[in-house]
């Protein structure tokens, strides 16, 4: 029931979700996240593809925040805002 409510909330708001497992080095993109970033449904974006879609003026800060979130001595949280450059 909780998963169904989450899916309904995601669909109603149009937000995209990316789950990243740093230990396994894997990620899962919701269909909406793929659409927001301009990737085709079912595509598994590589890190290089993702970095290439972040606006050039935002990529350095996004990288800094990403690396800080993975630091074992850091706070263990991640938050960033950046522009996405879609192919269209």
Secondary structure, 3 states (H helix, E strand, C coil): CHHHHHHHHHHHHCCCCEEEECCCCEEEECHHHHHHHCCCCCCCCCHHHHHHHECCCCHHHHHHHHHHHHCCCCCCCCCCCCCECCCC
